[in-house]
């Protein structure tokens, strides 16, 4: 997920995306603990996506950042 894609989402879509990503991270961690995880690098990617979404949400709260 690119930052441009995240910036184009509305507030509701950002909150939904954040919820989806957190659920995916939970499932990936569960798979890691049980030894069923195929791609361990996916955990890193999901964590970065969560950080991107949270950053955009915070920028909008503060009224900074690029507006699209």
mmCIF file of the C-alpha atoms, coordinates in Angstrom:
data_MODEL
# 
_entry.id   MODEL 
# 
loop_
_atom_site.group_PDB 
_atom_site.id 
_atom_site.type_symbol 
_atom_site.label_atom_id 
_atom_site.label_alt_id 
_atom_site.label_comp_id 
_atom_site.label_asym_id 
_atom_site.label_entity_id 
_atom_site.label_seq_id 
_atom_site.pdbx_PDB_ins_code 
_atom_site.Cartn_x 
_atom_site.Cartn_y 
_atom_site.Cartn_z 
_atom_site.occupancy 
_atom_site.B_iso_or_equiv 
_atom_site.pdbx_formal_charge 
_atom_site.auth_seq_id 
_atom_site.auth_comp_id 
_atom_site.auth_asym_id 
_atom_site.auth_atom_id 
_atom_site.pdbx_PDB_model_num 
ATOM 1  C CA . UNK A 1 1  ? 0.000   0.000   0.000  1.00 0.00 ? 1  UNK A CA 1 
ATOM 2  C CA . UNK A 1 2  ? 1.503   3.288   -1.128 1.00 0.00 ? 2  UNK A CA 1 
ATOM 3  C CA . UNK A 1 3  ? 1.214   6.561   0.767  1.00 0.00 ? 3  UNK A CA 1 
ATOM 4  C CA . UNK A 1 4  ? -0.673  8.160   -2.141 1.00 0.00 ? 4  UNK A CA 1 
ATOM 5  C CA . UNK A 1 5  ? -3.307  5.447   -1.881 1.00 0.00 ? 5  UNK A CA 1 
ATOM 6  C CA . UNK A 1 6  ? -3.659  6.043   1.846  1.00 0.00 ? 6  UNK A CA 1 
ATOM 7  C CA . UNK A 1 7  ? -4.010  9.813   1.417  1.00 0.00 ? 7  UNK A CA 1 
ATOM 8  C CA . UNK A 1 8  ? -6.927  9.322   -0.996 1.00 0.00 ? 8  UNK A CA 1 
ATOM 9  C CA . UNK A 1 9  ? -9.006  7.414   1.557  1.00 0.00 ? 9  UNK A CA 1 
ATOM 10 C CA . UNK A 1 10 ? -11.707 9.102   3.625  1.00 0.00 ? 10 UNK A CA 1 
ATOM 11 C CA . UNK A 1 11 ? -11.764 9.084   7.434  1.00 0.00 ? 11 UNK A CA 1 
ATOM 12 C CA . UNK A 1 12 ? -14.194 6.160   7.569  1.00 0.00 ? 12 UNK A CA 1 
ATOM 13 C CA . UNK A 1 13 ? -12.157 4.181   5.041  1.00 0.00 ? 13 UNK A CA 1 
ATOM 14 C CA . UNK A 1 14 ? -8.974  4.865   7.024  1.00 0.00 ? 14 UNK A CA 1 
ATOM 15 C CA . UNK A 1 15 ? -10.558 3.566   10.216 1.00 0.00 ? 15 UNK A CA 1 
ATOM 16 C CA . UNK A 1 16 ? -11.852 0.474   8.403  1.00 0.00 ? 16 UNK A CA 1 
ATOM 17 C CA . UNK A 1 17 ? -8.443  -0.146  6.833  1.00 0.00 ? 17 UNK A CA 1 
ATOM 18 C CA . UNK A 1 18 ? -6.748  0.208   10.212 1.00 0.00 ? 18 UNK A CA 1 
ATOM 19 C CA . UNK A 1 19 ? -9.115  -2.352  11.725 1.00 0.00 ? 19 UNK A CA 1 
ATOM 20 C CA . UNK A 1 20 ? -8.488  -4.771  8.839  1.00 0.00 ? 20 UNK A CA 1 
ATOM 21 C CA . UNK A 1 21 ? -4.719  -4.392  9.123  1.00 0.00 ? 21 UNK A CA 1 
ATOM 22 C CA . UNK A 1 22 ? -4.744  -4.965  12.882 1.00 0.00 ? 22 UNK A CA 1 
ATOM 23 C CA . UNK A 1 23 ? -6.810  -8.126  12.397 1.00 0.00 ? 23 UNK A CA 1 
ATOM 24 C CA . UNK A 1 24 ? -4.414  -9.324  9.695  1.00 0.00 ? 24 UNK A CA 1 
ATOM 25 C CA . UNK A 1 25 ? -1.432  -8.660  11.966 1.00 0.00 ? 25 UNK A CA 1 
ATOM 26 C CA . UNK A 1 26 ? -3.082  -10.651 14.744 1.00 0.00 ? 26 UNK A CA 1 
ATOM 27 C CA . UNK A 1 27 ? -3.656  -13.573 12.386 1.00 0.00 ? 27 UNK A CA 1 
ATOM 28 C CA . UNK A 1 28 ? -0.077  -13.418 11.105 1.00 0.00 ? 28 UNK A CA 1 
ATOM 29 C CA . UNK A 1 29 ? 1.296   -13.460 14.645 1.00 0.00 ? 29 UNK A CA 1 
ATOM 30 C CA . UNK A 1 30 ? -0.935  -16.396 15.475 1.00 0.00 ? 30 UNK A CA 1 
ATOM 31 C CA . UNK A 1 31 ? 0.320   -18.276 12.404 1.00 0.00 ? 31 UNK A CA 1 
ATOM 32 C CA . UNK A 1 32 ? 3.905   -17.465 13.394 1.00 0.00 ? 32 UNK A CA 1 
ATOM 33 C CA . UNK A 1 33 ? 3.378   -18.877 16.868 1.00 0.00 ? 33 UNK A CA 1 
ATOM 34 C CA . UNK A 1 34 ? 1.866   -22.100 15.512 1.00 0.00 ? 34 UNK A CA 1 
ATOM 35 C CA . UNK A 1 35 ? 4.513   -22.517 12.815 1.00 0.00 ? 35 UNK A CA 1 
ATOM 36 C CA . UNK A 1 36 ? 2.127   -22.085 9.888  1.00 0.00 ? 36 UNK A CA 1 
ATOM 37 C CA . UNK A 1 37 ? 3.387   -18.754 8.563  1.00 0.00 ? 37 UNK A CA 1 
ATOM 38 C CA . UNK A 1 38 ? 4.586   -18.981 4.953  1.00 0.00 ? 38 UNK A CA 1 
ATOM 39 C CA . UNK A 1 39 ? 5.954   -15.457 4.494  1.00 0.00 ? 39 UNK A CA 1 
ATOM 40 C CA . UNK A 1 40 ? 7.382   -13.892 7.675  1.00 0.00 ? 40 UNK A CA 1 
ATOM 41 C CA . UNK A 1 41 ? 8.155   -10.659 5.817  1.00 0.00 ? 41 UNK A CA 1 
ATOM 42 C CA . UNK A 1 42 ? 4.419   -10.025 5.545  1.00 0.00 ? 42 UNK A CA 1 
ATOM 43 C CA . UNK A 1 43 ? 4.384   -9.101  9.266  1.00 0.00 ? 43 UNK A CA 1 
ATOM 44 C CA . UNK A 1 44 ? 6.829   -6.265  8.594  1.00 0.00 ? 44 UNK A CA 1 
ATOM 45 C CA . UNK A 1 45 ? 4.790   -5.018  5.631  1.00 0.00 ? 45 UNK A CA 1 
ATOM 46 C CA . UNK A 1 46 ? 1.543   -5.003  7.613  1.00 0.00 ? 46 UNK A CA 1 
ATOM 47 C CA . UNK A 1 47 ? 3.177   -3.151  10.511 1.00 0.00 ? 47 UNK A CA 1 
ATOM 48 C CA . UNK A 1 48 ? 4.418   -0.478  8.090  1.00 0.00 ? 48 UNK A CA 1 
ATOM 49 C CA . UNK A 1 49 ? 0.960   -0.166  6.531  1.00 0.00 ? 49 UNK A CA 1 
ATOM 50 C CA . UNK A 1 50 ? -0.529  0.337   10.004 1.00 0.00 ? 50 UNK A CA 1 
ATOM 51 C CA . UNK A 1 51 ? 2.037   3.057   10.681 1.00 0.00 ? 51 UNK A CA 1 
ATOM 52 C CA . UNK A 1 52 ? 1.210   4.775   7.383  1.00 0.00 ? 52 UNK A CA 1 
ATOM 53 C CA . UNK A 1 53 ? -2.507  4.825   8.132  1.00 0.00 ? 53 UNK A CA 1 
ATOM 54 C CA . UNK A 1 54 ? -1.956  6.099   11.675 1.00 0.00 ? 54 UNK A CA 1 
ATOM 55 C CA . UNK A 1 55 ? 0.351   8.819   10.374 1.00 0.00 ? 55 UNK A CA 1 
ATOM 56 C CA . UNK A 1 56 ? -2.248  10.097  7.906  1.00 0.00 ? 56 UNK A CA 1 
ATOM 57 C CA . UNK A 1 57 ? -4.969  10.034  10.571 1.00 0.00 ? 57 UNK A CA 1 
ATOM 58 C CA . UNK A 1 58 ? -2.769  12.073  12.916 1.00 0.00 ? 58 UNK A CA 1 
ATOM 59 C CA . UNK A 1 59 ? -1.794  14.537  10.179 1.00 0.00 ? 59 UNK A CA 1 
ATOM 60 C CA . UNK A 1 60 ? -5.469  15.159  9.477  1.00 0.00 ? 60 UNK A CA 1 
ATOM 61 C CA . UNK A 1 61 ? -6.167  15.672  13.173 1.00 0.00 ? 61 UNK A CA 1 
ATOM 62 C CA . UNK A 1 62 ? -3.444  18.290  13.354 1.00 0.00 ? 62 UNK A CA 1 
ATOM 63 C CA . UNK A 1 63 ? -4.342  19.843  10.001 1.00 0.00 ? 63 UNK A CA 1 
ATOM 64 C CA . UNK A 1 64 ? -0.931  19.295  8.450  1.00 0.00 ? 64 UNK A CA 1 
ATOM 65 C CA . UNK A 1 65 ? 0.294   17.369  5.459  1.00 0.00 ? 65 UNK A CA 1 
ATOM 66 C CA . UNK A 1 66 ? -0.658  17.355  1.830  1.00 0.00 ? 66 UNK A CA 1 
ATOM 67 C CA . UNK A 1 67 ? -4.335  17.601  1.001  1.00 0.00 ? 67 UNK A CA 1 
ATOM 68 C CA . UNK A 1 68 ? -5.525  15.693  -2.039 1.00 0.00 ? 68 UNK A CA 1 
# 
